[in-house]
Amino acid sequence: MPETTPAPSGDTTDPGLARLNALSPQDLRTELAQCLNVDRWVEAVASEAPYPDRRALLSLADTHARGITSEEVATALARHPRIGERAQGKDTESAWSRGEQSAFAADTDDASARVQRVFAFAQGEYEGRFGQIYLVCASGRSSRELLANLVARLDNDPETELTVVGEELRQISGLRLLKLLEAA
């Protein structure tokens, strides 16, 4: 009987998943850290490779992104620019940040410019109150939507705000993981 070679693990019809599954453990960790810079999350998600399918990977990543601690929030925030500040660099993560915030500065009319100035002021208030940058999953959201979200969050107590930021990081990590999968 001829020898058979085992089928590669993972969904071979998904080039993005196949690319992630083929990465070395260190390269996979590096790529995952671009999605969410939380060591616990990176290690947990990387330890489950190879992934059988996209749905399983996204579910696993989402599960491990829940319950981000205050220390993890601080670490993750260090890699995010303020809303309205253009991320510097030519790396993938900087490009993602610029794209995620593109709607914020897209409107250049006078009213939008005023909203952006008020936003900058409110963002300073937020930073003074919570001691960290304001983070929100900004993809596709206008400056007016982001301002309304920011103003509403100023009423949060610090513990509630940490929970909200953790949820925002979870949403961002999910979107970025999809971008990794599409980067094949």
Rosetta constraint file for C-alpha pairs under 8 A:
AtomPair CA 8 CA 12 HARMONIC 7.43 0.50
AtomPair CA 9 CA 21 HARMONIC 7.89 0.50
AtomPair CA 9 CA 50 HARMONIC 6.56 0.50
AtomPair CA 9 CA 51 HARMONIC 7.49 0.50
AtomPair CA 9 CA 52 HARMONIC 6.51 0.50
AtomPair CA 10 CA 17 HARMONIC 7.16 0.50
AtomPair CA 10 CA 18 HARMONIC 6.62 0.50
AtomPair CA 10 CA 21 HARMONIC 7.18 0.50
AtomPair CA 10 CA 50 HARMONIC 6.49 0.50
AtomPair CA 10 CA 51 HARMONIC 5.54 0.50
AtomPair CA 10 CA 52 HARMONIC 4.05 0.50
AtomPair CA 10 CA 53 HARMONIC 5.70 0.50
AtomPair CA 11 CA 17 HARMONIC 6.89 0.50
AtomPair CA 11 CA 18 HARMONIC 6.77 0.50
AtomPair CA 11 CA 52 HARMONIC 6.05 0.50
AtomPair CA 11 CA 53 HARMONIC 5.37 0.50
AtomPair CA 11 CA 54 HARMONIC 7.90 0.50
AtomPair CA 12 CA 17 HARMONIC 7.78 0.50
AtomPair CA 12 CA 18 HARMONIC 6.00 0.50
AtomPair CA 14 CA 18 HARMONIC 6.14 0.50
AtomPair CA 14 CA 54 HARMONIC 7.90 0.50
AtomPair CA 15 CA 19 HARMONIC 6.02 0.50
AtomPair CA 15 CA 181 HARMONIC 7.79 0.50
AtomPair CA 15 CA 184 HARMONIC 5.74 0.50
AtomPair CA 16 CA 20 HARMONIC 6.37 0.50
AtomPair CA 16 CA 180 HARMONIC 7.07 0.50
AtomPair CA 16 CA 181 HARMONIC 4.15 0.50
AtomPair CA 16 CA 182 HARMONIC 5.57 0.50
AtomPair CA 16 CA 183 HARMONIC 6.33 0.50
AtomPair CA 16 CA 184 HARMONIC 4.61 0.50
AtomPair CA 17 CA 21 HARMONIC 6.05 0.50
AtomPair CA 17 CA 51 HARMONIC 7.43 0.50
AtomPair CA 17 CA 53 HARMONIC 7.01 0.50
AtomPair CA 17 CA 54 HARMONIC 6.42 0.50
AtomPair CA 17 CA 181 HARMONIC 5.89 0.50
AtomPair CA 18 CA 22 HARMONIC 6.11 0.50
AtomPair CA 19 CA 23 HARMONIC 6.55 0.50
AtomPair CA 19 CA 184 HARMONIC 6.39 0.50
AtomPair CA 20 CA 28 HARMONIC 6.60 0.50
AtomPair CA 20 CA 50 HARMONIC 7.96 0.50
AtomPair CA 20 CA 181 HARMONIC 7.51 0.50
AtomPair CA 21 CA 49 HARMONIC 6.38 0.50
AtomPair CA 21 CA 50 HARMONIC 4.93 0.50
AtomPair CA 21 CA 51 HARMONIC 6.56 0.50
AtomPair CA 22 CA 50 HARMONIC 7.99 0.50
AtomPair CA 23 CA 27 HARMONIC 5.77 0.50
AtomPair CA 23 CA 28 HARMONIC 5.54 0.50
AtomPair CA 24 CA 28 HARMONIC 6.05 0.50
AtomPair CA 25 CA 29 HARMONIC 6.23 0.50
AtomPair CA 25 CA 46 HARMONIC 7.01 0.50
AtomPair CA 26 CA 30 HARMONIC 6.26 0.50
AtomPair CA 27 CA 31 HARMONIC 6.24 0.50
AtomPair CA 28 CA 32 HARMONIC 6.10 0.50
AtomPair CA 28 CA 46 HARMONIC 6.59 0.50
AtomPair CA 29 CA 33 HARMONIC 6.04 0.50
AtomPair CA 29 CA 42 HARMONIC 5.94 0.50
AtomPair CA 29 CA 43 HARMONIC 7.09 0.50
AtomPair CA 29 CA 46 HARMONIC 6.15 0.50
AtomPair CA 30 CA 34 HARMONIC 6.80 0.50
AtomPair CA 31 CA 35 HARMONIC 7.25 0.50
AtomPair CA 31 CA 180 HARMONIC 7.70 0.50
AtomPair CA 32 CA 36 HARMONIC 6.62 0.50
AtomPair CA 32 CA 37 HARMONIC 7.83 0.50
AtomPair CA 32 CA 42 HARMONIC 5.87 0.50
AtomPair CA 32 CA 46 HARMONIC 7.71 0.50
AtomPair CA 32 CA 177 HARMONIC 7.44 0.50
AtomPair CA 33 CA 37 HARMONIC 4.58 0.50
AtomPair CA 33 CA 38 HARMONIC 6.92 0.50
AtomPair CA 33 CA 39 HARMONIC 7.65 0.50
AtomPair CA 33 CA 42 HARMONIC 6.06 0.50
AtomPair CA 34 CA 92 HARMONIC 7.76 0.50
AtomPair CA 34 CA 93 HARMONIC 5.68 0.50
AtomPair CA 34 CA 176 HARMONIC 7.73 0.50
AtomPair CA 35 CA 93 HARMONIC 7.77 0.50
AtomPair CA 35 CA 172 HARMONIC 7.30 0.50
AtomPair CA 35 CA 173 HARMONIC 4.70 0.50
AtomPair CA 35 CA 174 HARMONIC 7.56 0.50
AtomPair CA 35 CA 176 HARMONIC 5.09 0.50
AtomPair CA 35 CA 177 HARMONIC 5.93 0.50
AtomPair CA 36 CA 41 HARMONIC 7.44 0.50
AtomPair CA 36 CA 42 HARMONIC 7.38 0.50
AtomPair CA 36 CA 76 HARMONIC 6.48 0.50
AtomPair CA 36 CA 169 HARMONIC 7.17 0.50
AtomPair CA 36 CA 170 HARMONIC 7.93 0.50
AtomPair CA 36 CA 172 HARMONIC 7.82 0.50
AtomPair CA 36 CA 173 HARMONIC 5.33 0.50
AtomPair CA 37 CA 41 HARMONIC 7.95 0.50
AtomPair CA 37 CA 42 HARMONIC 7.38 0.50
AtomPair CA 37 CA 75 HARMONIC 6.73 0.50
AtomPair CA 37 CA 76 HARMONIC 4.81 0.50
AtomPair CA 37 CA 79 HARMONIC 7.41 0.50
AtomPair CA 38 CA 42 HARMONIC 6.17 0.50
AtomPair CA 38 CA 72 HARMONIC 5.78 0.50
AtomPair CA 38 CA 75 HARMONIC 6.71 0.50
AtomPair CA 38 CA 76 HARMONIC 6.01 0.50
AtomPair CA 39 CA 43 HARMONIC 6.00 0.50
AtomPair CA 40 CA 44 HARMONIC 6.05 0.50
AtomPair CA 41 CA 45 HARMONIC 6.05 0.50
AtomPair CA 41 CA 61 HARMONIC 7.54 0.50
AtomPair CA 41 CA 64 HARMONIC 5.76 0.50
AtomPair CA 41 CA 65 HARMONIC 6.30 0.50
AtomPair CA 42 CA 46 HARMONIC 5.88 0.50
AtomPair CA 43 CA 47 HARMONIC 5.86 0.50
AtomPair CA 44 CA 48 HARMONIC 6.87 0.50
AtomPair CA 44 CA 64 HARMONIC 6.97 0.50
AtomPair CA 45 CA 49 HARMONIC 7.30 0.50
AtomPair CA 45 CA 57 HARMONIC 7.88 0.50
AtomPair CA 45 CA 60 HARMONIC 6.70 0.50
AtomPair CA 45 CA 61 HARMONIC 5.90 0.50
AtomPair CA 45 CA 64 HARMONIC 7.33 0.50
AtomPair CA 51 CA 56 HARMONIC 6.78 0.50
AtomPair CA 51 CA 57 HARMONIC 5.89 0.50
AtomPair CA 52 CA 56 HARMONIC 6.63 0.50
AtomPair CA 52 CA 57 HARMONIC 7.67 0.50
AtomPair CA 53 CA 57 HARMONIC 6.49 0.50
AtomPair CA 54 CA 58 HARMONIC 6.17 0.50
AtomPair CA 55 CA 59 HARMONIC 6.06 0.50
AtomPair CA 56 CA 60 HARMONIC 6.00 0.50
AtomPair CA 57 CA 61 HARMONIC 6.07 0.50
AtomPair CA 58 CA 62 HARMONIC 6.03 0.50
AtomPair CA 58 CA 174 HARMONIC 6.94 0.50
AtomPair CA 58 CA 177 HARMONIC 7.50 0.50
AtomPair CA 59 CA 63 HARMONIC 6.09 0.50
AtomPair CA 60 CA 64 HARMONIC 6.32 0.50
AtomPair CA 61 CA 65 HARMONIC 6.12 0.50
AtomPair CA 61 CA 174 HARMONIC 7.39 0.50
AtomPair CA 62 CA 66 HARMONIC 6.57 0.50
AtomPair CA 62 CA 170 HARMONIC 6.71 0.50
AtomPair CA 62 CA 174 HARMONIC 6.77 0.50
AtomPair CA 65 CA 169 HARMONIC 7.88 0.50
AtomPair CA 65 CA 170 HARMONIC 5.34 0.50
AtomPair CA 65 CA 173 HARMONIC 7.91 0.50
AtomPair CA 66 CA 166 HARMONIC 7.39 0.50
AtomPair CA 66 CA 167 HARMONIC 7.22 0.50
AtomPair CA 66 CA 170 HARMONIC 6.70 0.50
AtomPair CA 67 CA 163 HARMONIC 7.88 0.50
AtomPair CA 67 CA 166 HARMONIC 7.04 0.50
AtomPair CA 68 CA 72 HARMONIC 6.02 0.50
AtomPair CA 68 CA 73 HARMONIC 6.59 0.50
AtomPair CA 68 CA 163 HARMONIC 7.85 0.50
AtomPair CA 68 CA 166 HARMONIC 5.44 0.50
AtomPair CA 69 CA 73 HARMONIC 6.20 0.50
AtomPair CA 69 CA 166 HARMONIC 7.63 0.50
AtomPair CA 70 CA 74 HARMONIC 6.39 0.50
AtomPair CA 70 CA 162 HARMONIC 6.43 0.50
AtomPair CA 71 CA 75 HARMONIC 6.44 0.50
AtomPair CA 72 CA 76 HARMONIC 6.07 0.50
AtomPair CA 73 CA 77 HARMONIC 5.97 0.50
AtomPair CA 73 CA 162 HARMONIC 7.46 0.50
AtomPair CA 73 CA 165 HARMONIC 7.24 0.50
AtomPair CA 73 CA 166 HARMONIC 6.47 0.50
AtomPair CA 74 CA 78 HARMONIC 6.46 0.50
AtomPair CA 74 CA 132 HARMONIC 7.76 0.50
AtomPair CA 75 CA 79 HARMONIC 7.63 0.50
AtomPair CA 76 CA 80 HARMONIC 7.28 0.50
AtomPair CA 76 CA 169 HARMONIC 7.90 0.50
AtomPair CA 77 CA 132 HARMONIC 7.83 0.50
AtomPair CA 77 CA 133 HARMONIC 7.27 0.50
AtomPair CA 77 CA 135 HARMONIC 7.64 0.50
AtomPair CA 80 CA 87 HARMONIC 7.99 0.50
AtomPair CA 80 CA 97 HARMONIC 7.51 0.50
AtomPair CA 80 CA 135 HARMONIC 7.90 0.50
AtomPair CA 81 CA 85 HARMONIC 6.16 0.50
AtomPair CA 81 CA 86 HARMONIC 7.19 0.50
AtomPair CA 81 CA 87 HARMONIC 5.88 0.50
AtomPair CA 81 CA 97 HARMONIC 7.62 0.50
AtomPair CA 82 CA 133 HARMONIC 6.23 0.50
AtomPair CA 82 CA 134 HARMONIC 6.87 0.50
AtomPair CA 82 CA 135 HARMONIC 7.37 0.50
AtomPair CA 83 CA 101 HARMONIC 6.80 0.50
AtomPair CA 83 CA 104 HARMONIC 7.84 0.50
AtomPair CA 83 CA 134 HARMONIC 7.44 0.50
AtomPair CA 83 CA 135 HARMONIC 7.40 0.50
AtomPair CA 84 CA 101 HARMONIC 7.15 0.50
AtomPair CA 84 CA 104 HARMONIC 6.80 0.50
AtomPair CA 84 CA 105 HARMONIC 6.96 0.50
AtomPair CA 84 CA 116 HARMONIC 7.96 0.50
AtomPair CA 84 CA 120 HARMONIC 7.97 0.50
AtomPair CA 86 CA 97 HARMONIC 7.90 0.50
AtomPair CA 86 CA 98 HARMONIC 6.14 0.50
AtomPair CA 87 CA 94 HARMONIC 5.23 0.50
AtomPair CA 87 CA 95 HARMONIC 7.41 0.50
AtomPair CA 87 CA 97 HARMONIC 6.18 0.50
AtomPair CA 87 CA 98 HARMONIC 5.92 0.50
AtomPair CA 88 CA 94 HARMONIC 6.15 0.50
AtomPair CA 89 CA 94 HARMONIC 5.76 0.50
AtomPair CA 89 CA 95 HARMONIC 7.75 0.50
AtomPair CA 90 CA 94 HARMONIC 6.39 0.50
AtomPair CA 90 CA 95 HARMONIC 6.69 0.50
AtomPair CA 91 CA 95 HARMONIC 6.42 0.50
AtomPair CA 92 CA 96 HARMONIC 6.17 0.50
AtomPair CA 93 CA 97 HARMONIC 6.26 0.50
AtomPair CA 94 CA 98 HARMONIC 6.28 0.50
AtomPair CA 95 CA 99 HARMONIC 6.27 0.50
AtomPair CA 96 CA 100 HARMONIC 6.02 0.50
AtomPair CA 96 CA 176 HARMONIC 7.65 0.50
AtomPair CA 97 CA 101 HARMONIC 6.21 0.50
AtomPair CA 98 CA 102 HARMONIC 5.93 0.50
AtomPair CA 99 CA 139 HARMONIC 7.51 0.50
AtomPair CA 100 CA 137 HARMONIC 7.74 0.50
AtomPair CA 100 CA 138 HARMONIC 5.71 0.50
AtomPair CA 100 CA 139 HARMONIC 4.35 0.50
AtomPair CA 100 CA 140 HARMONIC 7.01 0.50
AtomPair CA 101 CA 105 HARMONIC 7.41 0.50
AtomPair CA 101 CA 138 HARMONIC 5.70 0.50
AtomPair CA 101 CA 139 HARMONIC 6.15 0.50
AtomPair CA 101 CA 140 HARMONIC 7.66 0.50
AtomPair CA 102 CA 106 HARMONIC 6.06 0.50
AtomPair CA 102 CA 139 HARMONIC 7.73 0.50
AtomPair CA 102 CA 140 HARMONIC 7.67 0.50
AtomPair CA 103 CA 107 HARMONIC 7.43 0.50
AtomPair CA 103 CA 139 HARMONIC 7.34 0.50
AtomPair CA 103 CA 140 HARMONIC 5.69 0.50
AtomPair CA 103 CA 141 HARMONIC 5.97 0.50
AtomPair CA 103 CA 142 HARMONIC 5.36 0.50
AtomPair CA 103 CA 143 HARMONIC 7.17 0.50
AtomPair CA 104 CA 138 HARMONIC 7.82 0.50
AtomPair CA 104 CA 141 HARMONIC 6.75 0.50
AtomPair CA 104 CA 142 HARMONIC 5.08 0.50
AtomPair CA 104 CA 143 HARMONIC 4.56 0.50
AtomPair CA 104 CA 146 HARMONIC 7.84 0.50
AtomPair CA 105 CA 116 HARMONIC 7.95 0.50
AtomPair CA 105 CA 143 HARMONIC 7.11 0.50
AtomPair CA 107 CA 112 HARMONIC 5.88 0.50
AtomPair CA 107 CA 113 HARMONIC 7.74 0.50
AtomPair CA 108 CA 112 HARMONIC 6.02 0.50
AtomPair CA 108 CA 113 HARMONIC 6.17 0.50
AtomPair CA 109 CA 113 HARMONIC 6.25 0.50
AtomPair CA 110 CA 114 HARMONIC 6.25 0.50
AtomPair CA 111 CA 115 HARMONIC 6.30 0.50
AtomPair CA 112 CA 116 HARMONIC 6.17 0.50
AtomPair CA 112 CA 143 HARMONIC 7.16 0.50
AtomPair CA 112 CA 144 HARMONIC 7.73 0.50
AtomPair CA 113 CA 117 HARMONIC 6.31 0.50
AtomPair CA 114 CA 118 HARMONIC 6.24 0.50
AtomPair CA 115 CA 119 HARMONIC 5.97 0.50
AtomPair CA 115 CA 143 HARMONIC 6.72 0.50
AtomPair CA 115 CA 144 HARMONIC 6.51 0.50
AtomPair CA 115 CA 147 HARMONIC 7.44 0.50
AtomPair CA 116 CA 120 HARMONIC 6.17 0.50
AtomPair CA 116 CA 143 HARMONIC 6.47 0.50
AtomPair CA 117 CA 121 HARMONIC 6.44 0.50
AtomPair CA 118 CA 122 HARMONIC 6.17 0.50
AtomPair CA 118 CA 147 HARMONIC 7.92 0.50
AtomPair CA 119 CA 123 HARMONIC 5.89 0.50
AtomPair CA 119 CA 143 HARMONIC 7.86 0.50
AtomPair CA 119 CA 147 HARMONIC 5.55 0.50
AtomPair CA 119 CA 150 HARMONIC 7.92 0.50
AtomPair CA 120 CA 124 HARMONIC 6.37 0.50
AtomPair CA 121 CA 125 HARMONIC 6.50 0.50
AtomPair CA 122 CA 126 HARMONIC 6.16 0.50
AtomPair CA 122 CA 147 HARMONIC 7.93 0.50
AtomPair CA 122 CA 150 HARMONIC 7.25 0.50
AtomPair CA 122 CA 151 HARMONIC 6.95 0.50
AtomPair CA 123 CA 127 HARMONIC 6.22 0.50
AtomPair CA 123 CA 133 HARMONIC 7.60 0.50
AtomPair CA 123 CA 134 HARMONIC 6.50 0.50
AtomPair CA 123 CA 150 HARMONIC 7.34 0.50
AtomPair CA 124 CA 128 HARMONIC 6.18 0.50
AtomPair CA 125 CA 129 HARMONIC 6.14 0.50
AtomPair CA 125 CA 154 HARMONIC 7.99 0.50
AtomPair CA 126 CA 130 HARMONIC 5.98 0.50
AtomPair CA 126 CA 131 HARMONIC 7.70 0.50
AtomPair CA 126 CA 132 HARMONIC 7.76 0.50
AtomPair CA 126 CA 133 HARMONIC 7.39 0.50
AtomPair CA 126 CA 134 HARMONIC 6.59 0.50
AtomPair CA 126 CA 150 HARMONIC 7.80 0.50
AtomPair CA 126 CA 154 HARMONIC 6.16 0.50
AtomPair CA 127 CA 131 HARMONIC 4.91 0.50
AtomPair CA 127 CA 132 HARMONIC 5.10 0.50
AtomPair CA 127 CA 133 HARMONIC 5.50 0.50
AtomPair CA 127 CA 134 HARMONIC 6.83 0.50
AtomPair CA 128 CA 132 HARMONIC 7.82 0.50
AtomPair CA 129 CA 154 HARMONIC 7.80 0.50
AtomPair CA 130 CA 158 HARMONIC 6.39 0.50
AtomPair CA 134 CA 150 HARMONIC 7.48 0.50
AtomPair CA 135 CA 165 HARMONIC 6.38 0.50
AtomPair CA 135 CA 168 HARMONIC 7.00 0.50
AtomPair CA 135 CA 169 HARMONIC 7.91 0.50
AtomPair CA 136 CA 146 HARMONIC 7.90 0.50
AtomPair CA 136 CA 165 HARMONIC 7.16 0.50
AtomPair CA 136 CA 168 HARMONIC 5.43 0.50
AtomPair CA 136 CA 169 HARMONIC 7.66 0.50
AtomPair CA 137 CA 168 HARMONIC 5.52 0.50
AtomPair CA 137 CA 169 HARMONIC 7.34 0.50
AtomPair CA 137 CA 171 HARMONIC 6.48 0.50
AtomPair CA 137 CA 172 HARMONIC 5.61 0.50
AtomPair CA 138 CA 146 HARMONIC 7.28 0.50
AtomPair CA 141 CA 145 HARMONIC 6.03 0.50
AtomPair CA 141 CA 146 HARMONIC 6.58 0.50
AtomPair CA 142 CA 146 HARMONIC 6.28 0.50
AtomPair CA 143 CA 147 HARMONIC 6.03 0.50
AtomPair CA 144 CA 148 HARMONIC 6.24 0.50
AtomPair CA 145 CA 149 HARMONIC 6.27 0.50
AtomPair CA 146 CA 150 HARMONIC 6.06 0.50
AtomPair CA 147 CA 151 HARMONIC 6.10 0.50
AtomPair CA 148 CA 152 HARMONIC 6.18 0.50
AtomPair CA 149 CA 153 HARMONIC 6.19 0.50
AtomPair CA 150 CA 154 HARMONIC 6.42 0.50
AtomPair CA 151 CA 155 HARMONIC 7.53 0.50
AtomPair CA 152 CA 156 HARMONIC 7.75 0.50
AtomPair CA 153 CA 161 HARMONIC 7.14 0.50
AtomPair CA 156 CA 160 HARMONIC 5.85 0.50
AtomPair CA 156 CA 161 HARMONIC 5.67 0.50
AtomPair CA 157 CA 161 HARMONIC 6.16 0.50
AtomPair CA 158 CA 162 HARMONIC 6.23 0.50
AtomPair CA 159 CA 163 HARMONIC 6.52 0.50
AtomPair CA 160 CA 164 HARMONIC 6.30 0.50
AtomPair CA 161 CA 165 HARMONIC 6.07 0.50
AtomPair CA 162 CA 166 HARMONIC 6.10 0.50
AtomPair CA 163 CA 167 HARMONIC 6.32 0.50
AtomPair CA 164 CA 168 HARMONIC 6.25 0.50
AtomPair CA 165 CA 169 HARMONIC 6.12 0.50
AtomPair CA 166 CA 170 HARMONIC 6.20 0.50
AtomPair CA 167 CA 171 HARMONIC 6.30 0.50
AtomPair CA 168 CA 172 HARMONIC 6.18 0.50
AtomPair CA 169 CA 173 HARMONIC 5.99 0.50
AtomPair CA 170 CA 174 HARMONIC 6.30 0.50
AtomPair CA 171 CA 175 HARMONIC 6.42 0.50
AtomPair CA 172 CA 176 HARMONIC 6.10 0.50
AtomPair CA 173 CA 177 HARMONIC 5.95 0.50
AtomPair CA 174 CA 178 HARMONIC 6.36 0.50
AtomPair CA 175 CA 179 HARMONIC 6.43 0.50
AtomPair CA 176 CA 180 HARMONIC 6.27 0.50
AtomPair CA 177 CA 181 HARMONIC 6.31 0.50
AtomPair CA 178 CA 182 HARMONIC 6.21 0.50
AtomPair CA 179 CA 183 HARMONIC 6.12 0.50
AtomPair CA 180 CA 184 HARMONIC 7.65 0.50
